[in-house]
Amino acid sequence: MEKPILELKSISKKFGPAYALKDINLTINKGEFHALVGENGAGKSTLIKMLSGVHLPDEGDIYFKGKPVKFSSPYMAQNQGVSTLFQEIQEIPALTVAENIFLGREHQKLSFIEWRKLYREAAELLTSLSIPIDPRKNMEELTISQRKMVEIARSVSINAELLIMDEPSANLNEDELNVLFNMIEQLRSRNVTIIYISHRLREIFNLADRVTVLRDGQLVQTMSIEETDETKLVQLMIGRQLKEYYPVNTETIGETVLDVKNLSVPETLDNVSFNLKKREILGFAGLAGSGGDVLTKVLFGLVKDFSGDIKLDGEPFFPKNPRQCIRKGISYVPEDRKTQGLFLNLSVKTNMSIISLAKYKKFGFINGQKETTDANDLVGHLSVRPNDSTKQVRNLSGGNQQKALIGRWLLDKYKILILEEPTRGVDVGAKMEIYQEINKLLKTDLSIIMVSSEMPELLGMCDRILVFSDGRITAELDREEATEEKIMEHAFPR
């Protein structure tokens, strides 16, 4: 058994009168992969911020490599061998990939940066990690997932002894996930200790040696991964019995609402045909770039270069732009709530009502009282926390931000709701609440298209699943016949 690399002894942290962490005792062994799980607000972020030098504990002691430490800044923590990959991407968008990787550690000669050496070493690092990104590109030119991969590469480049990874797999597609897991294996072969936070429980069970559960700022239990299972872990996280995780659609599926024939988009979709029925949840599955995400954007008027026929309630429909689609009864929750869906500096109320302002307008003025009443009712209905619609949405947890975004489409009546990655970066408790709400929406005659990279989510929620591969639909699977194996069999290009 390796000696402990990190020990936390009676650690507590308060913000105002409330404890964010209380009396935490935890030992992390050198070279182990230690998962840290819990609902949003459980204290995970506060704990890793103390380990990375953002916060100092109010009480207790931290020992690193057997010595007491006080990391008063991220720079100090990094210098002593602790590197943190935060959930929010830390970058300078206007600088190149190479500059971001070696920021503050650039090779210099006579006070001048050695650019050739910088780009060469960045290219070698990216190649060694199987990350196909040009180190001379500016960060602002990259996709969200590519930017995340660059940040992971930066953490690797520091040669840390303890690497803390907060939701590293969020926004990564299947290929990028494989790169991430390969990188983790490389780090483990070098005896690097990893503290890993993720809401994706399958990752925890596939990767972790031990797991620690936090709830309401307190440590509930630390155990070997062999000692637990998903049901027990979820119960420990939420502090209550786990009921039906995926609610079953008990509504009678009705007539066809949307009928798509021979839809094609240059280089991305090829002759796609399908239908969506009233009160049905239809899943789109497939590898990254297989076409499902492009199809949803066609249906919401975000991609206009397409051919084929679309009928909505039996009438010809040509999606021109989101405004027209909304008027026709189509609503849309994009995969990245922060960059594509929410106005982070605005309140929960404004984020919910912004699409439906016309219903509050009278004589050219907005009825603010009615708008606030409806928003507060939704906040209560969706269990958004804190229970205050005036709060800036940026200050909410991921799960509560997602509820606010879904709530935007509950102020009016729609025919179709398109959901892309509906629970990405959301804790298990909030996931259950979102699934319950999705299920309730079927009672309003709504039809739902769900795109998800989490196959258990598709299998648990969808009445039918369409599998995409190379821009084509390669399989249509009913709930009874759909399995992960069948989906993957049809998802790989032939």
C-alpha positions in Angstrom: 0.0 0.0 0.0 1.4 3.4 -1.0 1.8 6.1 1.6 -0.8 8.9 1.7 0.0 11.8 -0.6 -2.8 13.9 0.9 -4.5 14.1 4.3 -7.3 16.3 5.4 -7.8 16.5 9.1 -11.0 18.1 10.5 -11.3 20.6 7.7 -14.1 23.1 7.8 -15.0 26.1 5.7 -17.7 28.7 6.2 -19.2 31.4 3.9 -21.1 33.8 6.2 -22.9 31.8 8.9 -23.2 28.7 6.8 -20.8 25.8 6.6 -19.8 24.8 3.0 -17.7 22.0 4.5 -17.7 20.7 8.1 -15.2 18.5 9.8 -13.9 16.7 6.7 -11.4 13.9 7.4 -10.0 12.2 4.2 -6.9 10.4 3.2 -5.8 10.0 -0.5 -3.1 7.4 -1.2 -0.3 8.1 -3.7 -1.1 6.8 -7.1 -4.7 6.1 -6.6 -7.7 7.2 -8.6 -10.1 8.7 -6.1 -13.6 9.7 -7.1 -15.4 12.5 -5.3 -19.2 12.5 -5.8 -22.2 14.3 -4.5 -25.1 16.5 -5.5 -24.5 20.2 -6.5 -24.0 22.1 -3.3 -22.5 19.1 -1.5 -19.2 20.8 -1.0 -17.1 19.3 -3.8 -16.1 22.6 -5.4 -15.2 24.2 -2.1 -13.0 21.2 -1.2 -11.1 21.3 -4.5 -10.7 25.0 -4.3 -9.0 24.6 -0.9 -6.7 22.0 -2.4 -5.8 24.2 -5.3 -5.1 27.4 -3.4 -8.3 29.4 -4.1 -9.6 29.2 -0.5 -7.9 28.6 2.8 -9.7 26.4 5.4 -11.2 28.1 8.4 -10.4 25.1 10.6 -8.3 22.0 10.3 -5.1 21.0 8.6 -4.0 19.8 5.1 -0.9 17.6 4.8 0.7 17.0 1.4 3.4 14.4 1.1 3.5 14.2 4.9 4.0 17.9 5.5 1.5 20.5 6.6 0.7 23.0 3.8 -1.3 26.1 3.3 -1.8 26.8 -0.3 -2.6 30.5 -0.4 -2.7 30.7 -4.2 -3.1 28.3 -7.2 0.4 29.3 -8.2 1.7 28.0 -4.8 -0.3 24.8 -5.1 1.0 24.2 -8.6 4.6 24.8 -7.6 4.3 22.1 -5.0 2.9 19.6 -7.4 -0.9 20.1 -7.3 -2.6 20.9 -10.6 -6.4 21.5 -11.0 -8.6 21.2 -14.0 -11.6 23.2 -13.1 -15.1 22.6 -14.6 -15.1 26.2 -16.0 -12.5 26.4 -18.8 -9.6 28.6 -17.7 -8.1 30.2 -20.8 -7.1 33.4 -22.6 -9.2 33.1 -25.8 -7.0 35.6 -27.9 -3.8 33.6 -27.3 -2.8 30.5 -29.2 -3.1 26.9 -28.0 0.6 26.7 -27.3 0.6 29.9 -25.4 -2.3 28.7 -23.2 -0.6 25.4 -22.5 2.7 27.0 -21.4 1.3 30.3 -20.0 3.7 31.6 -17.4 6.2 28.9 -18.3 7.3 30.0 -21.8 10.8 29.2 -23.0 12.8 32.4 -23.1 16.2 33.5 -24.3 17.5 37.0 -23.4 13.9 37.9 -22.2 12.4 36.9 -25.6 10.1 34.0 -26.1 11.5 31.2 -28.2 8.4 30.8 -30.4 9.7 27.8 -32.5 10.5 25.8 -29.4 7.2 26.8 -27.8 5.2 25.5 -30.8 7.3 22.5 -31.3 6.9 21.3 -27.7 3.2 22.0 -27.7 2.8 20.0 -30.9 4.8 17.1 -29.4 2.6 17.2 -26.3 -0.6 17.2 -28.2 0.6 14.4 -30.5 1.6 12.3 -27.5 -1.9 12.7 -26.1 -3.6 12.0 -29.5 -5.1 15.4 -29.6 -5.4 16.6 -33.2 -5.3 20.4 -32.7 -2.9 22.9 -34.3 -0.9 24.6 -31.5 -0.8 27.8 -33.6 -4.6 28.2 -33.6 -6.1 30.8 -31.2 -8.3 29.3 -28.4 -11.3 31.3 -29.6 -11.3 29.4 -32.9 -11.8 26.0 -31.1 -14.9 24.2 -30.1 -15.8 23.9 -26.4 -14.6 20.3 -26.4 -11.3 21.1 -28.1 -10.7 23.9 -25.6 -11.3 21.4 -22.8 -8.8 19.0 -24.3 -6.2 21.8 -24.5 -6.8 22.5 -20.8 -6.3 18.8 -20.0 -3.0 18.9 -22.0 -1.9 21.9 -20.0 -2.5 20.1 -16.7 -0.5 17.1 -18.0 2.4 19.4 -19.1 2.9 20.6 -15.5 4.0 17.1 -14.4 1.9 17.3 -11.3 2.0 14.6 -8.6 -1.7 15.3 -7.7 -4.1 16.1 -10.5 -7.6 17.3 -9.6 -10.1 16.9 -12.4 -13.6 18.6 -12.0 -16.0 17.2 -14.6 -13.3 16.7 -17.3 -15.6 14.7 -19.5 -18.4 17.3 -19.8 -18.8 18.5 -23.4 -16.5 15.7 -24.8 -17.7 13.4 -27.6 -17.0 9.7 -27.8 -13.6 10.1 -29.5 -12.5 12.8 -27.1 -13.6 10.7 -24.1 -11.3 7.9 -25.4 -8.4 10.4 -25.6 -9.2 11.6 -22.0 -9.3 8.0 -20.7 -6.1 7.2 -22.5 -4.5 10.2 -20.9 -5.7 9.1 -17.5 -4.1 5.7 -18.0 -0.8 7.3 -19.0 -0.9 9.4 -15.8 -1.7 6.4 -13.7 1.3 4.6 -15.2 3.4 7.4 -14.0 2.0 7.0 -10.4 0.2 10.4 -10.6 -2.6 10.6 -8.0 -6.0 11.7 -9.4 -9.0 13.2 -7.6 -11.9 12.9 -10.1 -15.3 14.6 -9.9 -18.0 13.5 -12.3 -21.8 13.1 -12.4 -21.3 10.2 -14.9 -21.4 7.3 -12.6 -20.3 4.8 -15.2 -17.0 6.6 -15.4 -16.6 6.4 -11.6 -17.1 2.6 -11.7 -14.9 2.1 -14.7 -12.0 4.2 -13.4 -12.0 4.7 -9.6 -10.1 2.7 -6.9 -12.1 4.4 -4.1 -15.0 6.9 -3.9 -15.9 9.5 -1.3 -19.5 10.8 -1.0 -20.2 14.3 0.2 -23.6 15.6 1.2 -24.5 19.0 2.6 -20.9 19.8 3.3 -20.2 16.7 5.2 -18.3 13.5 4.4 -20.9 10.7 4.3 -18.6 7.7 3.4 -15.4 6.6 1.7 -15.3 3.1 0.3 -13.6 0.9 -2.2 -15.4 0.9 -5.6 -15.9 -2.8 -5.2 -17.9 -2.3 -2.0 -20.7 -0.3 -3.7 -23.0 -0.2 -6.7 -24.8 2.6 -8.6 -28.0 2.3 -6.5 -26.2 2.5 -3.2 -24.0 5.4 -4.3 -27.0 7.5 -5.5 -28.8 6.8 -2.2 -25.8 8.0 -0.3 -25.6 11.2 -2.4 -29.2 12.2 -2.2 -29.9 10.9 1.3 -33.1 9.2 0.4 -34.4 5.9 -1.1 -33.9 5.8 -4.9 -37.3 5.5 -6.5 -37.9 4.9 -10.2 -34.8 6.7 -11.8 -36.3 6.8 -15.3 -40.0 7.4 -15.2 -42.0 5.3 -17.7 -44.1 7.1 -20.2 -47.7 6.0 -19.4 -49.3 8.4 -21.9 -50.9 7.0 -25.1 -48.8 7.8 -28.1 -50.9 9.6 -30.7 -50.8 10.6 -34.3 -47.9 11.8 -36.3 -46.9 15.4 -35.5 -43.7 15.7 -37.5 -43.0 13.9 -40.8 -39.5 14.2 -42.4 -38.8 12.7 -45.9 -35.5 12.5 -47.7 -33.8 15.3 -45.7 -30.2 16.0 -46.7 -27.6 18.6 -45.7 -24.4 18.8 -47.7 -21.6 16.6 -46.1 -23.6 15.9 -42.9 -27.0 14.3 -43.6 -28.0 12.0 -46.4 -31.6 11.2 -47.3 -33.0 11.0 -43.7 -36.6 10.1 -43.2 -38.5 9.6 -39.9 -41.6 10.7 -38.0 -42.4 11.9 -34.5 -45.7 11.2 -32.8 -47.7 13.1 -30.2 -46.8 12.3 -26.6 -43.7 10.4 -27.7 -40.1 10.7 -26.6 -37.9 10.0 -29.7 -34.2 9.5 -29.1 -31.3 10.3 -31.4 -28.2 8.2 -30.8 -24.9 8.0 -32.6 -21.2 8.8 -32.5 -20.0 12.4 -32.6 -20.6 13.9 -36.0 -23.1 11.2 -37.1 -25.8 13.7 -37.9 -28.4 13.8 -35.2 -27.2 17.2 -33.8 -27.4 18.7 -37.3 -30.9 17.4 -37.8 -32.1 19.2 -34.6 -30.6 22.4 -35.9 -32.4 22.0 -39.2 -35.7 21.6 -37.4 -35.1 24.7 -35.3 -34.1 26.9 -38.3 -30.4 27.1 -37.4 -29.3 25.2 -40.6 -30.9 26.4 -43.8 -28.9 24.6 -46.5 -31.0 21.5 -46.7 -33.2 19.6 -49.1 -36.2 17.3 -48.5 -39.7 17.6 -47.3 -40.9 18.4 -43.7 -44.5 18.3 -42.6 -45.8 19.7 -39.3 -49.3 18.5 -38.3 -49.7 17.4 -42.0 -48.8 20.8 -43.4 -45.6 21.6 -45.4 -43.1 23.2 -43.2 -39.8 24.9 -44.1 -37.8 26.0 -41.1 -36.4 29.4 -41.9 -35.2 30.7 -38.5 -35.8 30.1 -34.8 -38.4 32.9 -34.5 -40.6 31.2 -37.2 -40.1 27.8 -35.6 -41.1 29.0 -32.2 -44.3 30.5 -33.7 -45.0 27.1 -35.3 -44.7 25.4 -31.9 -41.2 24.1 -31.9 -39.0 24.7 -28.8 -35.3 23.9 -28.3 -32.9 23.3 -25.4 -29.3 23.4 -26.8 -26.5 21.1 -25.6 -24.4 23.9 -24.0 -26.6 25.9 -21.8 -24.0 28.6 -20.9 -22.9 29.5 -24.4 -25.9 28.7 -26.5 -28.9 28.9 -24.2 -28.7 31.2 -21.1 -28.1 34.9 -20.6 -25.8 34.4 -17.6 -25.9 38.1 -16.5 -29.7 38.2 -16.4 -32.1 36.9 -13.8 -33.8 33.5 -13.7 -37.1 35.3 -14.4 -35.8 37.1 -17.5 -34.2 33.9 -18.8 -37.5 32.1 -18.4 -39.7 34.8 -19.9 -37.5 36.1 -22.7 -39.1 34.0 -25.4 -42.7 34.7 -24.2 -42.6 38.5 -23.6 -45.4 39.1 -26.1 -47.9 37.4 -23.7 -46.9 40.0 -21.0 -47.1 43.0 -23.3 -50.1 45.4 -23.1 -50.2 48.8 -24.8 -46.5 48.5 -25.5 -45.5 47.8 -21.8 -44.5 44.6 -20.1 -46.7 43.5 -17.2 -43.8 42.9 -14.8 -46.0 41.7 -12.0 -47.5 39.0 -14.1 -44.1 38.0 -15.5 -42.7 37.7 -12.0 -45.7 35.7 -10.7 -45.4 33.2 -13.6 -41.6 32.9 -13.1 -42.0 32.4 -9.4 -44.6 29.7 -10.0 -42.2 27.9 -12.4 -39.3 28.2 -10.0 -41.5 26.5 -7.4 -42.8 23.9 -9.8 -39.4 23.0 -11.1 -37.8 23.1 -7.6 -35.2 25.6 -8.8 -32.8 26.4 -5.9 -32.5 29.0 -4.6 -36.3 29.7 -4.7 -35.8 33.2 -6.0 -36.5 34.2 -9.7 -34.6 37.5 -9.3 -31.2 35.7 -8.8 -28.7 36.0 -11.6 -28.8 32.6 -13.4 -24.9 32.5 -13.5 -25.0 32.0 -9.7 -27.1 28.8 -9.9 -25.7 25.3 -10.0 -25.7 23.4 -13.3 -28.8 21.4 -12.6 -30.8 24.5 -11.6 -29.5 26.4 -14.6 -30.8 23.5 -16.8 -34.2 23.7 -15.0 -34.4 27.4 -15.7 -33.6 26.8 -19.4 -36.3 24.1 -19.7 -38.7 26.4 -17.8 -38.4 28.9 -20.6 -40.5 26.7 -22.8 -43.2 26.0 -20.1 -44.7 29.5 -20.2 -46.4 28.9 -23.5 -47.8 25.8 -25.2 -45.6 24.1 -27.8 -46.0 21.0 -30.0 -42.4 19.8 -30.0 -39.5 20.1 -27.5 -36.0 19.4 -28.8 -33.7 18.5 -26.0 -29.9 18.2 -26.6 -27.9 16.7 -23.7 -30.7 17.5 -21.2 -28.7 16.5 -18.1 -25.1 17.2 -19.1 -23.1 18.3 -16.0 -26.1 17.8 -13.8 -26.0 15.9 -10.5 -28.1 12.7 -9.9 -30.7 14.4 -7.8 -31.4 17.1 -10.3 -31.3 14.5 -13.1 -34.2 12.6 -11.5 -36.2 15.9 -11.1 -35.5 16.8 -14.8 -36.6 13.3 -15.9 -39.8 13.6 -13.9 -40.5 17.0 -15.5 -39.9 15.7 -19.0 -42.3 12.9 -18.3 -44.9 15.3 -17.1 -44.7 17.3 -20.3 -46.1 14.4 -22.2 -49.4 15.0 -20.4 -49.7 18.3 -22.2 -49.6 16.5 -25.6 -46.0 17.6 -26.2 -43.7 15.5 -28.4 -40.0 15.3 -27.5 -36.9 14.7 -29.4 -34.0 13.8 -27.1 -30.3 13.9 -28.3 -27.9 12.4 -25.7 -24.5 10.9 -25.5 -25.5 9.0 -22.4 -27.0 5.7 -23.6 -28.6 4.8 -20.3 -30.5 8.1 -20.5 -31.8 7.3 -24.0 -32.7 3.7 -23.1 -34.4 4.8 -19.9 -36.4 7.7 -21.3 -37.2 7.1 -25.0 -40.1 5.2 -26.6 -38.1 4.9 -29.8 -34.4 5.5 -30.6 -33.1 6.4 -34.1 -29.4 5.5 -34.5 -27.3 7.7 -36.8 -24.1 6.8 -38.6 -22.3 8.9 -41.3 -25.3 11.1 -41.7 -27.8 8.3 -42.2 -30.4 6.6 -40.0 -29.1 3.0 -39.7 -31.6 1.7 -37.2 -34.9 2.4 -35.5 -35.3 0.6 -32.1 -38.4 0.4 -29.9 -38.0 0.6 -26.1 -38.3 -3.1 -25.7 -35.6 -4.1 -28.2 -33.1 -1.3 -27.6 -29.9 -2.1 -25.9 -26.4 -0.5 -25.7 -25.0 -3.3 -27.8 -27.6 -2.8 -30.6 -27.1 0.9 -30.6 -23.3 0.6 -30.9 -23.6 -2.1 -33.5 -25.5 0.3 -35.8 -23.6 3.5 -34.8 -20.2 2.6 -36.2 -19.6 3.4 -39.9 -19.7 0.4 -42.2 
